[in-house]
Amino acid sequence: MKKTLTLAVALTAATLSTASFAEADFSCPESPNCVSSQATGDHYIEPLKVSGMSTKEINSTLVNILGNQERVDVVSNKNNVIKAVATSKWFRFKDDITFRINSDETVDIKSSSRTGYSDLGVNRERVEKLRKELKAL
């Protein structure tokens, strides 16, 4: 019984570890419904650049910007990684947005649709809007 419990705990820990890695994944699928600062080709978008702020201030600023947007919910904020979900107005499609705040005043970002093949440029527009809001501060 004790060995079974130990194995179950080890497997659970391994699963959680793998899930944490997947949560910080900045890769995009082949479909054109994703942009990422860690991607190449058509999926690539410049990382956000923030100067004169600590990582804690950048984190707080991003969370405030996201909190002021309609139909956007911050679902996780830990270890300098912020995750949010944007829901479209009419069809209630979900898009995942992930930020990773780096120590060099850059923020890696990924915005990706959960469903469908094309997003008609919505994710790229979202990132550019966030970029403008950050620059305005």
C-alpha atoms as a printed R data frame, in Angstrom:
    type eleno elety resid chain resno       x      y       z
1   ATOM     1    CA   MET     A     1   0.000  0.000   0.000
2   ATOM     2    CA   LYS     A     2   2.794  2.403   0.917
3   ATOM     3    CA   LYS     A     3   4.636  1.793  -2.401
4   ATOM     4    CA   THR     A     4   1.416  2.390  -4.335
5   ATOM     5    CA   LEU     A     5   0.835  5.681  -2.521
6   ATOM     6    CA   THR     A     6   4.445  6.767  -3.107
7   ATOM     7    CA   LEU     A     7   4.135  5.938  -6.810
8   ATOM     8    CA   ALA     A     8   0.833  7.827  -7.051
9   ATOM     9    CA   VAL     A     9   2.383 10.893  -5.399
10  ATOM    10    CA   ALA     A    10   5.409 10.707  -7.732
11  ATOM    11    CA   LEU     A    11   3.187 10.420 -10.814
12  ATOM    12    CA   THR     A    12   1.036 13.323  -9.645
13  ATOM    13    CA   ALA     A    13   4.134 15.475  -9.082
14  ATOM    14    CA   ALA     A    14   5.444 14.568 -12.549
15  ATOM    15    CA   THR     A    15   2.086 15.456 -14.091
16  ATOM    16    CA   LEU     A    16   1.992 18.809 -12.290
17  ATOM    17    CA   SER     A    17   5.541 19.538 -13.389
18  ATOM    18    CA   THR     A    18   4.654 18.786 -17.014
19  ATOM    19    CA   ALA     A    19   1.516 20.917 -16.742
20  ATOM    20    CA   SER     A    20   3.562 23.864 -15.452
21  ATOM    21    CA   PHE     A    21   5.905 23.546 -18.432
22  ATOM    22    CA   ALA     A    22   2.970 23.435 -20.848
23  ATOM    23    CA   GLU     A    23   1.453 26.533 -19.251
24  ATOM    24    CA   ALA     A    24   4.485 28.601 -20.261
25  ATOM    25    CA   ASP     A    25   4.513 27.288 -23.844
26  ATOM    26    CA   PHE     A    26   4.980 30.104 -26.363
27  ATOM    27    CA   SER     A    27   4.835 27.994 -29.523
28  ATOM    28    CA   CYS     A    28   2.089 28.436 -32.104
29  ATOM    29    CA   PRO     A    29   0.272 25.795 -34.154
30  ATOM    30    CA   GLU     A    30   0.526 25.884 -37.941
31  ATOM    31    CA   SER     A    31  -2.913 27.507 -38.240
32  ATOM    32    CA   PRO     A    32  -2.951 31.321 -38.532
33  ATOM    33    CA   ASN     A    33  -4.779 31.965 -35.245
34  ATOM    34    CA   CYS     A    34  -1.799 32.683 -32.991
35  ATOM    35    CA   VAL     A    35   0.993 35.211 -32.498
36  ATOM    36    CA   SER     A    36   3.984 34.819 -30.220
37  ATOM    37    CA   SER     A    37   7.203 36.642 -29.481
38  ATOM    38    CA   GLN     A    38   8.916 33.236 -29.433
39  ATOM    39    CA   ALA     A    39   7.555 32.088 -32.807
40  ATOM    40    CA   THR     A    40   9.040 32.477 -36.268
41  ATOM    41    CA   GLY     A    41   7.558 33.446 -39.604
42  ATOM    42    CA   ASP     A    42   4.030 34.807 -39.822
43  ATOM    43    CA   HIS     A    43   3.316 33.980 -36.167
44  ATOM    44    CA   TYR     A    44   6.121 36.206 -34.856
45  ATOM    45    CA   ILE     A    45   5.352 39.426 -33.050
46  ATOM    46    CA   GLU     A    46   7.819 41.696 -31.229
47  ATOM    47    CA   PRO     A    47   7.959 41.206 -27.463
48  ATOM    48    CA   LEU     A    48   6.596 44.044 -25.381
49  ATOM    49    CA   LYS     A    49   9.289 46.465 -24.182
50  ATOM    50    CA   VAL     A    50   8.909 48.279 -20.883
51  ATOM    51    CA   SER     A    51  11.643 50.529 -19.565
52  ATOM    52    CA   GLY     A    52  12.072 52.072 -16.147
53  ATOM    53    CA   MET     A    53   9.909 49.537 -14.292
54  ATOM    54    CA   SER     A    54  10.752 46.612 -12.056
55  ATOM    55    CA   THR     A    55   9.326 43.200 -12.907
56  ATOM    56    CA   LYS     A    56   6.844 43.666 -10.058
57  ATOM    57    CA   GLU     A    57   5.694 47.008 -11.508
58  ATOM    58    CA   ILE     A    58   5.415 45.536 -15.002
59  ATOM    59    CA   ASN     A    59   3.338 42.683 -13.589
60  ATOM    60    CA   SER     A    60   1.013 45.061 -11.763
61  ATOM    61    CA   THR     A    61   0.662 47.308 -14.821
62  ATOM    62    CA   LEU     A    62  -0.212 44.408 -17.134
63  ATOM    63    CA   VAL     A    63  -2.763 43.017 -14.673
64  ATOM    64    CA   ASN     A    64  -4.380 46.485 -14.393
65  ATOM    65    CA   ILE     A    65  -4.523 46.912 -18.185
66  ATOM    66    CA   LEU     A    66  -6.064 43.465 -18.610
67  ATOM    67    CA   GLY     A    67  -8.530 44.122 -15.789
68  ATOM    68    CA   ASN     A    68  -9.804 47.219 -17.588
69  ATOM    69    CA   GLN     A    69 -10.564 45.370 -20.815
70  ATOM    70    CA   GLU     A    70 -14.008 43.993 -21.530
71  ATOM    71    CA   ARG     A    71 -14.380 40.199 -21.480
72  ATOM    72    CA   VAL     A    72 -10.780 39.581 -20.355
73  ATOM    73    CA   ASP     A    73 -10.106 37.623 -17.167
74  ATOM    74    CA   VAL     A    74  -6.714 37.075 -15.541
75  ATOM    75    CA   VAL     A    75  -6.720 33.395 -14.583
76  ATOM    76    CA   SER     A    76  -3.180 32.996 -13.245
77  ATOM    77    CA   ASN     A    77  -0.349 35.218 -12.071
78  ATOM    78    CA   LYS     A    78   2.723 33.514 -10.665
79  ATOM    79    CA   ASN     A    79   6.479 33.372 -11.211
80  ATOM    80    CA   ASN     A    80   6.372 36.374 -13.592
81  ATOM    81    CA   VAL     A    81   3.936 34.546 -15.886
82  ATOM    82    CA   ILE     A    82   0.476 36.044 -16.335
83  ATOM    83    CA   LYS     A    83  -2.291 34.087 -18.051
84  ATOM    84    CA   ALA     A    84  -5.554 35.598 -19.200
85  ATOM    85    CA   VAL     A    85  -8.558 34.527 -21.251
86  ATOM    86    CA   ALA     A    86 -10.365 36.830 -23.665
87  ATOM    87    CA   THR     A    87 -13.916 35.926 -24.708
88  ATOM    88    CA   SER     A    88 -15.373 37.205 -27.975
89  ATOM    89    CA   LYS     A    89 -18.565 39.197 -27.714
90  ATOM    90    CA   TRP     A    90 -20.883 37.353 -30.073
91  ATOM    91    CA   PHE     A    91 -19.790 33.743 -30.353
92  ATOM    92    CA   ARG     A    92 -18.042 33.502 -26.945
93  ATOM    93    CA   PHE     A    93 -14.828 32.118 -28.488
94  ATOM    94    CA   LYS     A    94 -11.944 31.900 -26.013
95  ATOM    95    CA   ASP     A    95  -8.444 33.201 -26.710
96  ATOM    96    CA   ASP     A    96  -5.550 32.492 -24.359
97  ATOM    97    CA   ILE     A    97  -3.055 35.260 -23.618
98  ATOM    98    CA   THR     A    98   0.230 34.520 -21.870
99  ATOM    99    CA   PHE     A    99   2.864 36.986 -20.701
100 ATOM   100    CA   ARG     A   100   6.330 36.165 -19.357
101 ATOM   101    CA   ILE     A   101   8.074 39.118 -17.725
102 ATOM   102    CA   ASN     A   102  11.811 38.927 -18.333
103 ATOM   103    CA   SER     A   103  14.581 40.600 -16.327
104 ATOM   104    CA   ASP     A   104  15.727 42.646 -19.364
105 ATOM   105    CA   GLU     A   105  12.588 44.871 -19.442
106 ATOM   106    CA   THR     A   106  10.951 42.777 -22.164
107 ATOM   107    CA   VAL     A   107   7.765 40.763 -21.935
108 ATOM   108    CA   ASP     A   108   7.276 37.678 -24.061
109 ATOM   109    CA   ILE     A   109   3.693 37.370 -25.185
110 ATOM   110    CA   LYS     A   110   1.504 34.796 -26.859
111 ATOM   111    CA   SER     A   111  -2.108 35.309 -27.911
112 ATOM   112    CA   SER     A   112  -3.838 32.307 -29.404
113 ATOM   113    CA   SER     A   113  -7.358 31.223 -30.302
114 ATOM   114    CA   ARG     A   114  -8.543 27.967 -28.781
115 ATOM   115    CA   THR     A   115 -10.802 27.077 -31.697
116 ATOM   116    CA   GLY     A   116 -11.043 27.672 -35.393
117 ATOM   117    CA   TYR     A   117  -8.433 27.924 -38.083
118 ATOM   118    CA   SER     A   118  -8.149 31.666 -38.647
119 ATOM   119    CA   ASP     A   119  -8.669 34.486 -36.160
120 ATOM   120    CA   LEU     A   120  -8.876 37.188 -38.858
121 ATOM   121    CA   GLY     A   121  -5.967 39.008 -37.191
122 ATOM   122    CA   VAL     A   122  -7.666 39.438 -33.810
123 ATOM   123    CA   ASN     A   123  -4.733 38.125 -31.759
124 ATOM   124    CA   ARG     A   124  -2.185 40.375 -33.495
125 ATOM   125    CA   GLU     A   125  -4.496 43.379 -33.037
126 ATOM   126    CA   ARG     A   126  -4.889 42.513 -29.338
127 ATOM   127    CA   VAL     A   127  -1.130 42.497 -28.781
128 ATOM   128    CA   GLU     A   128  -0.644 45.765 -30.658
129 ATOM   129    CA   LYS     A   129  -3.404 47.379 -28.590
130 ATOM   130    CA   LEU     A   130  -1.659 46.223 -25.399
131 ATOM   131    CA   ARG     A   131   1.631 47.603 -26.729
132 ATOM   132    CA   LYS     A   132   0.027 51.029 -27.301
133 ATOM   133    CA   GLU     A   133  -1.541 51.022 -23.834
134 ATOM   134    CA   LEU     A   134   1.826 50.222 -22.239
135 ATOM   135    CA   LYS     A   135   3.569 53.002 -24.197
136 ATOM   136    CA   ALA     A   136   0.883 55.491 -23.138
137 ATOM   137    CA   LEU     A   137   1.747 54.964 -19.471
